[in-house]
Amino acid sequence: MKKHHVLSILLLVAGISPGALAQAMANLTEDKPYIENGIEYSYSITNARDEKDYSRFEVSIFARNKSGCQLIYLNRGEVAQAFDGDPAAVARFECINATGRRLTSKGANLRARPFSVPYAQPNKGADGKTTYTTIRVPAGFLLRNGETLANNIIVITPLGEKPVFKVRIQNFSELTQD
């Protein structure tokens, strides 16, 4: 019994450690979306042209929630540097072979919409009576079922090379208990 409690505590600590928050990157191909936790990550090249010494691409990046439920990203204050410190970031798309020439992108984040919860704030009046005012408190970020997040970027690659993308995924909160 004692070993069970020790193991449970170790697993809990390991589950919330900063090392556990680091996310692996997944390779993407244009024709095949990557799916994790019911979210489909993909990109499409909307325009391409070759210049004399580089190739220029206009790219749309997407994350579609096909999980069958809303996904919540709680405001934990522990956002990895991979997301540029953006707590609303659901995923970071990075073009591995982008040069960044001519002030173009090498990658971009997809951001979930913020959500808040109601809170009844007590206020004590001069007469000593307590009244309550309902205020909205920011709680995190929400990706609704069926919602698609999208962003458009321009990348420049060496002449003749198509963009090669990887995606880093931010984990959503598990609010259920097994």
Phi, psi and omega in degrees: 000317181294321179297323180298317180293318179297315179297318179298317179295317179298318178295321178297313179297317179295326182290334181248010180287153179303327179296329180286342180280343179293136184249140176282157178263143178248137177286143177241147169238152187298324186269350185230112179289154175261131183241129175214133181053033177081003177255131181260121181253130181204171173215160174217142177273118183264340179202141179217143173205147178260132172260188185290332181225015176200166175247138183243131183230136168261126188232137172255132178247146187221151166223120181245127178276106177244025186281342183089003177210167176282142179249134184246131174250105182287150177282089185266342183078010182240066184265129182295151177298337180298338181258018180056032180070018183267107182291342180275355184291125175271322182206153175242118176263129179233131176270111188294324183258015176288141181268337184078007179299154175056035177058037177265171185280155167248348179181174180201157176263151167253131188246136175277159180282145178288151172225156181227165179237150178285144178222130178272106183270123179284139176231126178265123179278174180296333180277000178090355179278144178261127173244160182239135175244129179274124177238159177263128181248126178300130183243336182161215185223148190231136173239106184289155176299130180084352182285143176243127173263139182216155177207151178244135179224162174243128178235148175244131179238166174303149184309127177087355180261133172279154179296143176243119185249148169232154178234138174248130189250134174273130180285142176270166184281139173265110183259005179252157177247142179276000000 
